[in-house]
Amino acid sequence: MKLNIILEPSEDGGFTAYIPALPGCISEGDTREEALKNIQEAAELYLESIDDDKSFSNKAEIIEINL
């Protein structure tokens, strides 16, 4: 799965990262690398919680598209 990450310098130092396709999926870090590592972990946890819901039928398909 490919997701776009928005990475911005924070006013207080460090970086803030968020993923527009995953509402509320936001993280930060003191360095660019730390912020990217943290947002990847946040995205994994975000998607794990969605996978746990499984509120769709057994006949549903998950289809990945690249835009």
mmCIF file of the N, C-alpha and C atoms, coordinates in Angstrom:
data_MODEL
# 
_entry.id   MODEL 
# 
loop_
_atom_site.group_PDB 
_atom_site.id 
_atom_site.type_symbol 
_atom_site.label_atom_id 
_atom_site.label_alt_id 
_atom_site.label_comp_id 
_atom_site.label_asym_id 
_atom_site.label_entity_id 
_atom_site.label_seq_id 
_atom_site.pdbx_PDB_ins_code 
_atom_site.Cartn_x 
_atom_site.Cartn_y 
_atom_site.Cartn_z 
_atom_site.occupancy 
_atom_site.B_iso_or_equiv 
_atom_site.pdbx_formal_charge 
_atom_site.auth_seq_id 
_atom_site.auth_comp_id 
_atom_site.auth_asym_id 
_atom_site.auth_atom_id 
_atom_site.pdbx_PDB_model_num 
ATOM 1   N N  . MET A 1 1  ? 0.850   -1.169  0.000  1.00 0.00 ? 1  MET A N  1 
ATOM 2   C CA . MET A 1 1  ? 0.000   0.000   0.000  1.00 0.00 ? 1  MET A CA 1 
ATOM 3   C C  . MET A 1 1  ? 0.894   1.229   0.000  1.00 0.00 ? 1  MET A C  1 
ATOM 4   N N  . LYS A 1 2  ? 0.571   2.175   -0.851 1.00 0.00 ? 2  LYS A N  1 
ATOM 5   C CA . LYS A 1 2  ? 1.309   3.428   -0.909 1.00 0.00 ? 2  LYS A CA 1 
ATOM 6   C C  . LYS A 1 2  ? 0.437   4.544   -0.348 1.00 0.00 ? 2  LYS A C  1 
ATOM 7   N N  . LEU A 1 3  ? 1.011   5.327   0.562  1.00 0.00 ? 3  LEU A N  1 
ATOM 8   C CA . LEU A 1 3  ? 0.306   6.447   1.166  1.00 0.00 ? 3  LEU A CA 1 
ATOM 9   C C  . LEU A 1 3  ? 1.206   7.679   1.116  1.00 0.00 ? 3  LEU A C  1 
ATOM 10  N N  . ASN A 1 4  ? 0.628   8.823   0.876  1.00 0.00 ? 4  ASN A N  1 
ATOM 11  C CA . ASN A 1 4  ? 1.383   10.067  0.933  1.00 0.00 ? 4  ASN A CA 1 
ATOM 12  C C  . ASN A 1 4  ? 1.475   10.541  2.372  1.00 0.00 ? 4  ASN A C  1 
ATOM 13  N N  . ILE A 1 5  ? 2.652   10.998  2.741  1.00 0.00 ? 5  ILE A N  1 
ATOM 14  C CA . ILE A 1 5  ? 2.894   11.550  4.076  1.00 0.00 ? 5  ILE A CA 1 
ATOM 15  C C  . ILE A 1 5  ? 3.243   13.019  3.904  1.00 0.00 ? 5  ILE A C  1 
ATOM 16  N N  . ILE A 1 6  ? 2.605   13.863  4.697  1.00 0.00 ? 6  ILE A N  1 
ATOM 17  C CA . ILE A 1 6  ? 2.939   15.289  4.730  1.00 0.00 ? 6  ILE A CA 1 
ATOM 18  C C  . ILE A 1 6  ? 3.857   15.487  5.933  1.00 0.00 ? 6  ILE A C  1 
ATOM 19  N N  . LEU A 1 7  ? 5.026   16.055  5.679  1.00 0.00 ? 7  LEU A N  1 
ATOM 20  C CA . LEU A 1 7  ? 6.015   16.279  6.736  1.00 0.00 ? 7  LEU A CA 1 
ATOM 21  C C  . LEU A 1 7  ? 6.291   17.772  6.807  1.00 0.00 ? 7  LEU A C  1 
ATOM 22  N N  . GLU A 1 8  ? 6.077   18.355  7.979  1.00 0.00 ? 8  GLU A N  1 
ATOM 23  C CA . GLU A 1 8  ? 6.257   19.797  8.149  1.00 0.00 ? 8  GLU A CA 1 
ATOM 24  C C  . GLU A 1 8  ? 7.122   20.082  9.376  1.00 0.00 ? 8  GLU A C  1 
ATOM 25  N N  . PRO A 1 9  ? 7.971   21.101  9.286  1.00 0.00 ? 9  PRO A N  1 
ATOM 26  C CA . PRO A 1 9  ? 8.696   21.531  10.482 1.00 0.00 ? 9  PRO A CA 1 
ATOM 27  C C  . PRO A 1 9  ? 7.703   22.074  11.513 1.00 0.00 ? 9  PRO A C  1 
ATOM 28  N N  . SER A 1 10 ? 7.910   21.746  12.769 1.00 0.00 ? 10 SER A N  1 
ATOM 29  C CA . SER A 1 10 ? 7.040   22.229  13.847 1.00 0.00 ? 10 SER A CA 1 
ATOM 30  C C  . SER A 1 10 ? 7.537   23.576  14.357 1.00 0.00 ? 10 SER A C  1 
ATOM 31  N N  . GLU A 1 11 ? 6.621   24.381  14.847 1.00 0.00 ? 11 GLU A N  1 
ATOM 32  C CA . GLU A 1 11 ? 6.985   25.687  15.400 1.00 0.00 ? 11 GLU A CA 1 
ATOM 33  C C  . GLU A 1 11 ? 7.918   25.559  16.593 1.00 0.00 ? 11 GLU A C  1 
ATOM 34  N N  . ASP A 1 12 ? 7.730   24.495  17.385 1.00 0.00 ? 12 ASP A N  1 
ATOM 35  C CA . ASP A 1 12 ? 8.529   24.290  18.593 1.00 0.00 ? 12 ASP A CA 1 
ATOM 36  C C  . ASP A 1 12 ? 9.784   23.470  18.328 1.00 0.00 ? 12 ASP A C  1 
ATOM 37  N N  . GLY A 1 13 ? 10.112  23.227  17.069 1.00 0.00 ? 13 GLY A N  1 
ATOM 38  C CA . GLY A 1 13 ? 11.242  22.373  16.708 1.00 0.00 ? 13 GLY A CA 1 
ATOM 39  C C  . GLY A 1 13 ? 10.747  20.980  16.369 1.00 0.00 ? 13 GLY A C  1 
ATOM 40  N N  . GLY A 1 14 ? 11.564  20.241  15.690 1.00 0.00 ? 14 GLY A N  1 
ATOM 41  C CA . GLY A 1 14 ? 11.160  18.903  15.275 1.00 0.00 ? 14 GLY A CA 1 
ATOM 42  C C  . GLY A 1 14 ? 10.252  18.950  14.065 1.00 0.00 ? 14 GLY A C  1 
ATOM 43  N N  . PHE A 1 15 ? 9.550   17.848  13.822 1.00 0.00 ? 15 PHE A N  1 
ATOM 44  C CA . PHE A 1 15 ? 8.700   17.712  12.647 1.00 0.00 ? 15 PHE A CA 1 
ATOM 45  C C  . PHE A 1 15 ? 7.368   17.080  13.012 1.00 0.00 ? 15 PHE A C  1 
ATOM 46  N N  . THR A 1 16 ? 6.334   17.458  12.285 1.00 0.00 ? 16 THR A N  1 
ATOM 47  C CA . THR A 1 16 ? 5.011   16.849  12.397 1.00 0.00 ? 16 THR A CA 1 
ATOM 48  C C  . THR A 1 16 ? 4.730   16.141  11.087 1.00 0.00 ? 16 THR A C  1 
ATOM 49  N N  . ALA A 1 17 ? 4.196   14.930  11.176 1.00 0.00 ? 17 ALA A N  1 
ATOM 50  C CA . ALA A 1 17 ? 3.865   14.144  9.991  1.00 0.00 ? 17 ALA A CA 1 
ATOM 51  C C  . ALA A 1 17 ? 2.411   13.707  10.085 1.00 0.00 ? 17 ALA A C  1 
ATOM 52  N N  . TYR A 1 18 ? 1.721   13.747  8.944  1.00 0.00 ? 18 TYR A N  1 
ATOM 53  C CA . TYR A 1 18 ? 0.364   13.219  8.917  1.00 0.00 ? 18 TYR A CA 1 
ATOM 54  C C  . TYR A 1 18 ? 0.072   12.613  7.559  1.00 0.00 ? 18 TYR A C  1 
ATOM 55  N N  . ILE A 1 19 ? -0.945  11.743  7.541  1.00 0.00 ? 19 ILE A N  1 
ATOM 56  C CA . ILE A 1 19 ? -1.336  11.040  6.326  1.00 0.00 ? 19 ILE A CA 1 
ATOM 57  C C  . ILE A 1 19 ? -2.769  11.456  5.996  1.00 0.00 ? 19 ILE A C  1 
ATOM 58  N N  . PRO A 1 20 ? -2.944  12.263  4.960  1.00 0.00 ? 20 PRO A N  1 
ATOM 59  C CA . PRO A 1 20 ? -4.291  12.751  4.620  1.00 0.00 ? 20 PRO A CA 1 
ATOM 60  C C  . PRO A 1 20 ? -5.307  11.635  4.378  1.00 0.00 ? 20 PRO A C  1 
ATOM 61  N N  . ALA A 1 21 ? -4.888  10.509  3.855  1.00 0.00 ? 21 ALA A N  1 
ATOM 62  C CA . ALA A 1 21 ? -5.809  9.408   3.559  1.00 0.00 ? 21 ALA A CA 1 
ATOM 63  C C  . ALA A 1 21 ? -6.282  8.688   4.815  1.00 0.00 ? 21 ALA A C  1 
ATOM 64  N N  . LEU A 1 22 ? -5.626  8.929   5.949  1.00 0.00 ? 22 LEU A N  1 
ATOM 65  C CA . LEU A 1 22 ? -5.998  8.299   7.217  1.00 0.00 ? 22 LEU A CA 1 
ATOM 66  C C  . LEU A 1 22 ? -6.330  9.402   8.217  1.00 0.00 ? 22 LEU A C  1 
ATOM 67  N N  . PRO A 1 23 ? -7.565  9.875   8.242  1.00 0.00 ? 23 PRO A N  1 
ATOM 68  C CA . PRO A 1 23 ? -7.942  10.994  9.112  1.00 0.00 ? 23 PRO A CA 1 
ATOM 69  C C  . PRO A 1 23 ? -7.536  10.760  10.571 1.00 0.00 ? 23 PRO A C  1 
ATOM 70  N N  . GLY A 1 24 ? -6.857  11.737  11.135 1.00 0.00 ? 24 GLY A N  1 
ATOM 71  C CA . GLY A 1 24 ? -6.438  11.652  12.526 1.00 0.00 ? 24 GLY A CA 1 
ATOM 72  C C  . GLY A 1 24 ? -5.117  10.939  12.727 1.00 0.00 ? 24 GLY A C  1 
ATOM 73  N N  . CYS A 1 25 ? -4.506  10.443  11.675 1.00 0.00 ? 25 CYS A N  1 
ATOM 74  C CA . CYS A 1 25 ? -3.221  9.750   11.787 1.00 0.00 ? 25 CYS A CA 1 
ATOM 75  C C  . CYS A 1 25 ? -2.109  10.793  11.713 1.00 0.00 ? 25 CYS A C  1 
ATOM 76  N N  . ILE A 1 26 ? -1.636  11.204  12.888 1.00 0.00 ? 26 ILE A N  1 
ATOM 77  C CA . ILE A 1 26 ? -0.650  12.277  13.015 1.00 0.00 ? 26 ILE A CA 1 
ATOM 78  C C  . ILE A 1 26 ? 0.425   11.812  13.985 1.00 0.00 ? 26 ILE A C  1 
ATOM 79  N N  . SER A 1 27 ? 1.657   12.200  13.728 1.00 0.00 ? 27 SER A N  1 
ATOM 80  C CA . SER A 1 27 ? 2.741   11.885  14.646 1.00 0.00 ? 27 SER A CA 1 
ATOM 81  C C  . SER A 1 27 ? 3.792   12.983  14.550 1.00 0.00 ? 27 SER A C  1 
ATOM 82  N N  . GLU A 1 28 ? 4.797   12.924  15.403 1.00 0.00 ? 28 GLU A N  1 
ATOM 83  C CA . GLU A 1 28 ? 5.871   13.898  15.374 1.00 0.00 ? 28 GLU A CA 1 
ATOM 84  C C  . GLU A 1 28 ? 7.177   13.252  15.787 1.00 0.00 ? 28 GLU A C  1 
ATOM 85  N N  . GLY A 1 29 ? 8.251   13.986  15.606 1.00 0.00 ? 29 GLY A N  1 
ATOM 86  C CA . GLY A 1 29 ? 9.561   13.518  16.026 1.00 0.00 ? 29 GLY A CA 1 
ATOM 87  C C  . GLY A 1 29 ? 10.525  14.684  16.085 1.00 0.00 ? 29 GLY A C  1 
ATOM 88  N N  . ASP A 1 30 ? 11.600  14.497  16.829 1.00 0.00 ? 30 ASP A N  1 
ATOM 89  C CA . ASP A 1 30 ? 12.603  15.552  16.961 1.00 0.00 ? 30 ASP A CA 1 
ATOM 90  C C  . ASP A 1 30 ? 13.391  15.746  15.675 1.00 0.00 ? 30 ASP A C  1 
ATOM 91  N N  . THR A 1 31 ? 13.524  14.675  14.888 1.00 0.00 ? 31 THR A N  1 
ATOM 92  C CA . THR A 1 31 ? 14.215  14.749  13.610 1.00 0.00 ? 31 THR A CA 1 
ATOM 93  C C  . THR A 1 31 ? 13.270  14.289  12.507 1.00 0.00 ? 31 THR A C  1 
ATOM 94  N N  . ARG A 1 32 ? 13.656  14.559  11.273 1.00 0.00 ? 32 ARG A N  1 
ATOM 95  C CA . ARG A 1 32 ? 12.876  14.113  10.111 1.00 0.00 ? 32 ARG A CA 1 
ATOM 96  C C  . ARG A 1 32 ? 12.730  12.593  10.127 1.00 0.00 ? 32 ARG A C  1 
ATOM 97  N N  . GLU A 1 33 ? 13.843  11.900  10.380 1.00 0.00 ? 33 GLU A N  1 
ATOM 98  C CA . GLU A 1 33 ? 13.852  10.437  10.391 1.00 0.00 ? 33 GLU A CA 1 
ATOM 99  C C  . GLU A 1 33 ? 12.956  9.880   11.492 1.00 0.00 ? 33 GLU A C  1 
ATOM 100 N N  . GLU A 1 34 ? 13.008  10.484  12.665 1.00 0.00 ? 34 GLU A N  1 
ATOM 101 C CA . GLU A 1 34 ? 12.175  10.025  13.782 1.00 0.00 ? 34 GLU A CA 1 
ATOM 102 C C  . GLU A 1 34 ? 10.696  10.244  13.478 1.00 0.00 ? 34 GLU A C  1 
ATOM 103 N N  . ALA A 1 35 ? 10.363  11.390  12.892 1.00 0.00 ? 35 ALA A N  1 
ATOM 104 C CA . ALA A 1 35 ? 8.967   11.673  12.542 1.00 0.00 ? 35 ALA A CA 1 
ATOM 105 C C  . ALA A 1 35 ? 8.457   10.662  11.516 1.00 0.00 ? 35 ALA A C  1 
ATOM 106 N N  . LEU A 1 36 ? 9.278   10.313  10.525 1.00 0.00 ? 36 LEU A N  1 
ATOM 107 C CA . LEU A 1 36 ? 8.876   9.334   9.518  1.00 0.00 ? 36 LEU A CA 1 
ATOM 108 C C  . LEU A 1 36 ? 8.721   7.936   10.125 1.00 0.00 ? 36 LEU A C  1 
ATOM 109 N N  . LYS A 1 37 ? 9.617   7.573   11.031 1.00 0.00 ? 37 LYS A N  1 
ATOM 110 C CA . LYS A 1 37 ? 9.502   6.283   11.719 1.00 0.00 ? 37 LYS A CA 1 
ATOM 111 C C  . LYS A 1 37 ? 8.221   6.247   12.556 1.00 0.00 ? 37 LYS A C  1 
ATOM 112 N N  . ASN A 1 38 ? 7.944   7.329   13.258 1.00 0.00 ? 38 ASN A N  1 
ATOM 113 C CA . ASN A 1 38 ? 6.764   7.389   14.119 1.00 0.00 ? 38 ASN A CA 1 
ATOM 114 C C  . ASN A 1 38 ? 5.460   7.365   13.318 1.00 0.00 ? 38 ASN A C  1 
ATOM 115 N N  . ILE A 1 39 ? 5.426   8.051   12.171 1.00 0.00 ? 39 ILE A N  1 
ATOM 116 C CA . ILE A 1 39 ? 4.188   8.067   11.381 1.00 0.00 ? 39 ILE A CA 1 
ATOM 117 C C  . ILE A 1 39 ? 3.963   6.701   10.738 1.00 0.00 ? 39 ILE A C  1 
ATOM 118 N N  . GLN A 1 40 ? 5.033   5.996   10.398 1.00 0.00 ? 40 GLN A N  1 
ATOM 119 C CA . GLN A 1 40 ? 4.859   4.647   9.855  1.00 0.00 ? 40 GLN A CA 1 
ATOM 120 C C  . GLN A 1 40 ? 4.238   3.729   10.911 1.00 0.00 ? 40 GLN A C  1 
ATOM 121 N N  . GLU A 1 41 ? 4.729   3.829   12.134 1.00 0.00 ? 41 GLU A N  1 
ATOM 122 C CA . GLU A 1 41 ? 4.164   3.034   13.231 1.00 0.00 ? 41 GLU A CA 1 
ATOM 123 C C  . GLU A 1 41 ? 2.709   3.420   13.482 1.00 0.00 ? 41 GLU A C  1 
ATOM 124 N N  . ALA A 1 42 ? 2.414   4.718   13.455 1.00 0.00 ? 42 ALA A N  1 
ATOM 125 C CA . ALA A 1 42 ? 1.038   5.189   13.661 1.00 0.00 ? 42 ALA A CA 1 
ATOM 126 C C  . ALA A 1 42 ? 0.112   4.649   12.571 1.00 0.00 ? 42 ALA A C  1 
ATOM 127 N N  . ALA A 1 43 ? 0.589   4.648   11.324 1.00 0.00 ? 43 ALA A N  1 
ATOM 128 C CA . ALA A 1 43 ? -0.224  4.143   10.212 1.00 0.00 ? 43 ALA A CA 1 
ATOM 129 C C  . ALA A 1 43 ? -0.490  2.648   10.365 1.00 0.00 ? 43 ALA A C  1 
ATOM 130 N N  . GLU A 1 44 ? 0.524   1.897   10.783 1.00 0.00 ? 44 GLU A N  1 
ATOM 131 C CA . GLU A 1 44 ? 0.347   0.457   10.997 1.00 0.00 ? 44 GLU A CA 1 
ATOM 132 C C  . GLU A 1 44 ? -0.702  0.193   12.077 1.00 0.00 ? 44 GLU A C  1 
ATOM 133 N N  . LEU A 1 45 ? -0.636  0.939   13.166 1.00 0.00 ? 45 LEU A N  1 
ATOM 134 C CA . LEU A 1 45 ? -1.621  0.772   14.241 1.00 0.00 ? 45 LEU A CA 1 
ATOM 135 C C  . LEU A 1 45 ? -3.011  1.207   13.785 1.00 0.00 ? 45 LEU A C  1 
ATOM 136 N N  . TYR A 1 46 ? -3.082  2.279   13.031 1.00 0.00 ? 46 TYR A N  1 
ATOM 137 C CA . TYR A 1 46 ? -4.353  2.784   12.493 1.00 0.00 ? 46 TYR A CA 1 
ATOM 138 C C  . TYR A 1 46 ? -5.002  1.710   11.623 1.00 0.00 ? 46 TYR A C  1 
ATOM 139 N N  . LEU A 1 47 ? -4.223  1.152   10.703 1.00 0.00 ? 47 LEU A N  1 
ATOM 140 C CA . LEU A 1 47 ? -4.763  0.153   9.779  1.00 0.00 ? 47 LEU A CA 1 
ATOM 141 C C  . LEU A 1 47 ? -5.073  -1.159  10.485 1.00 0.00 ? 47 LEU A C  1 
ATOM 142 N N  . GLU A 1 48 ? -4.308  -1.490  11.508 1.00 0.00 ? 48 GLU A N  1 
ATOM 143 C CA . GLU A 1 48 ? -4.578  -2.703  12.291 1.00 0.00 ? 48 GLU A CA 1 
ATOM 144 C C  . GLU A 1 48 ? -5.947  -2.615  12.957 1.00 0.00 ? 48 GLU A C  1 
ATOM 145 N N  . SER A 1 49 ? -6.281  -1.444  13.474 1.00 0.00 ? 49 SER A N  1 
ATOM 146 C CA . SER A 1 49 ? -7.581  -1.288  14.137 1.00 0.00 ? 49 SER A CA 1 
ATOM 147 C C  . SER A 1 49 ? -8.724  -1.400  13.130 1.00 0.00 ? 49 SER A C  1 
ATOM 148 N N  . ILE A 1 50 ? -8.502  -0.923  11.916 1.00 0.00 ? 50 ILE A N  1 
ATOM 149 C CA . ILE A 1 50 ? -9.524  -1.061  10.867 1.00 0.00 ? 50 ILE A CA 1 
ATOM 150 C C  . ILE A 1 50 ? -9.687  -2.524  10.498 1.00 0.00 ? 50 ILE A C  1 
ATOM 151 N N  . ASP A 1 51 ? -8.575  -3.240  10.371 1.00 0.00 ? 51 ASP A N  1 
ATOM 152 C CA . ASP A 1 51 ? -8.609  -4.656  10.015 1.00 0.00 ? 51 ASP A CA 1 
ATOM 153 C C  . ASP A 1 51 ? -9.341  -5.459  11.086 1.00 0.00 ? 51 ASP A C  1 
ATOM 154 N N  . ASP A 1 52 ? -9.201  -5.057  12.344 1.00 0.00 ? 52 ASP A N  1 
ATOM 155 C CA . ASP A 1 52 ? -9.878  -5.749  13.443 1.00 0.00 ? 52 ASP A CA 1 
ATOM 156 C C  . ASP A 1 52 ? -11.390 -5.580  13.387 1.00 0.00 ? 52 ASP A C  1 
ATOM 157 N N  . ASP A 1 53 ? -11.883 -4.469  12.814 1.00 0.00 ? 53 ASP A N  1 
ATOM 158 C CA . ASP A 1 53 ? -13.317 -4.212  12.770 1.00 0.00 ? 53 ASP A CA 1 
ATOM 159 C C  . ASP A 1 53 ? -14.053 -5.209  11.881 1.00 0.00 ? 53 ASP A C  1 
ATOM 160 N N  . LYS A 1 54 ? -13.515 -5.496  10.739 1.00 0.00 ? 54 LYS A N  1 
ATOM 161 C CA . LYS A 1 54 ? -14.095 -6.465  9.800  1.00 0.00 ? 54 LYS A CA 1 
ATOM 162 C C  . LYS A 1 54 ? -15.611 -6.386  9.736  1.00 0.00 ? 54 LYS A C  1 
ATOM 163 N N  . SER A 1 55 ? -16.132 -5.191  9.525  1.00 0.00 ? 55 SER A N  1 
ATOM 164 C CA . SER A 1 55 ? -17.576 -5.010  9.471  1.00 0.00 ? 55 SER A CA 1 
ATOM 165 C C  . SER A 1 55 ? -18.140 -5.230  8.068  1.00 0.00 ? 55 SER A C  1 
ATOM 166 N N  . PHE A 1 56 ? -17.316 -5.725  7.157  1.00 0.00 ? 56 PHE A N  1 
ATOM 167 C CA . PHE A 1 56 ? -17.801 -5.990  5.819  1.00 0.00 ? 56 PHE A CA 1 
ATOM 168 C C  . PHE A 1 56 ? -18.071 -7.484  5.645  1.00 0.00 ? 56 PHE A C  1 
ATOM 169 N N  . SER A 1 57 ? -18.785 -7.828  4.585  1.00 0.00 ? 57 SER A N  1 
ATOM 170 C CA . SER A 1 57 ? -19.200 -9.219  4.382  1.00 0.00 ? 57 SER A CA 1 
ATOM 171 C C  . SER A 1 57 ? -18.025 -10.102 3.967  1.00 0.00 ? 57 SER A C  1 
ATOM 172 N N  . ASN A 1 58 ? -18.217 -11.403 4.031  1.00 0.00 ? 58 ASN A N  1 
ATOM 173 C CA . ASN A 1 58 ? -17.191 -12.359 3.637  1.00 0.00 ? 58 ASN A CA 1 
ATOM 174 C C  . ASN A 1 58 ? -16.904 -12.304 2.139  1.00 0.00 ? 58 ASN A C  1 
ATOM 175 N N  . LYS A 1 59 ? -17.822 -11.765 1.363  1.00 0.00 ? 59 LYS A N  1 
ATOM 176 C CA . LYS A 1 59 ? -17.650 -11.684 -0.088 1.00 0.00 ? 59 LYS A CA 1 
ATOM 177 C C  . LYS A 1 59 ? -16.981 -10.383 -0.531 1.00 0.00 ? 59 LYS A C  1 
ATOM 178 N N  . ALA A 1 60 ? -16.679 -9.502  0.400  1.00 0.00 ? 60 ALA A N  1 
ATOM 179 C CA . ALA A 1 60 ? -16.067 -8.223  0.074  1.00 0.00 ? 60 ALA A CA 1 
ATOM 180 C C  . ALA A 1 60 ? -14.624 -8.432  -0.406 1.00 0.00 ? 60 ALA A C  1 
ATOM 181 N N  . GLU A 1 61 ? -14.183 -7.568  -1.296 1.00 0.00 ? 61 GLU A N  1 
ATOM 182 C CA . GLU A 1 61 ? -12.825 -7.607  -1.804 1.00 0.00 ? 61 GLU A CA 1 
ATOM 183 C C  . GLU A 1 61 ? -12.080 -6.356  -1.354 1.00 0.00 ? 61 GLU A C  1 
ATOM 184 N N  . ILE A 1 62 ? -10.804 -6.493  -1.096 1.00 0.00 ? 62 ILE A N  1 
ATOM 185 C CA . ILE A 1 62 ? -9.943  -5.342  -0.839 1.00 0.00 ? 62 ILE A CA 1 
ATOM 186 C C  . ILE A 1 62 ? -9.113  -5.169  -2.100 1.00 0.00 ? 62 ILE A C  1 
ATOM 187 N N  . ILE A 1 63 ? -9.233  -4.007  -2.724 1.00 0.00 ? 63 ILE A N  1 
ATOM 188 C CA . ILE A 1 63 ? -8.552  -3.746  -3.983 1.00 0.00 ? 63 ILE A CA 1 
ATOM 189 C C  . ILE A 1 63 ? -7.671  -2.513  -3.791 1.00 0.00 ? 63 ILE A C  1 
ATOM 190 N N  . GLU A 1 64 ? -6.401  -2.636  -4.141 1.00 0.00 ? 64 GLU A N  1 
ATOM 191 C CA . GLU A 1 64 ? -5.466  -1.543  -4.016 1.00 0.00 ? 64 GLU A CA 1 
ATOM 192 C C  . GLU A 1 64 ? -5.361  -0.814  -5.354 1.00 0.00 ? 64 GLU A C  1 
ATOM 193 N N  . ILE A 1 65 ? -5.393  0.508   -5.301 1.00 0.00 ? 65 ILE A N  1 
ATOM 194 C CA . ILE A 1 65 ? -5.210  1.300   -6.518 1.00 0.00 ? 65 ILE A CA 1 
ATOM 195 C C  . ILE A 1 65 ? -4.052  2.262   -6.301 1.00 0.00 ? 65 ILE A C  1 
ATOM 196 N N  . ASN A 1 66 ? -3.348  2.563   -7.346 1.00 0.00 ? 66 ASN A N  1 
ATOM 197 C CA . ASN A 1 66 ? -2.295  3.556   -7.313 1.00 0.00 ? 66 ASN A CA 1 
ATOM 198 C C  . ASN A 1 66 ? -2.759  4.776   -8.086 1.00 0.00 ? 66 ASN A C  1 
ATOM 199 N N  . LEU A 1 67 ? -2.750  5.899   -7.447 1.00 0.00 ? 67 LEU A N  1 
ATOM 200 C CA . LEU A 1 67 ? -3.191  7.137   -8.108 1.00 0.00 ? 67 LEU A CA 1 
ATOM 201 C C  . LEU A 1 67 ? -1.989  7.997   -8.450 1.00 0.00 ? 67 LEU A C  1 
# 
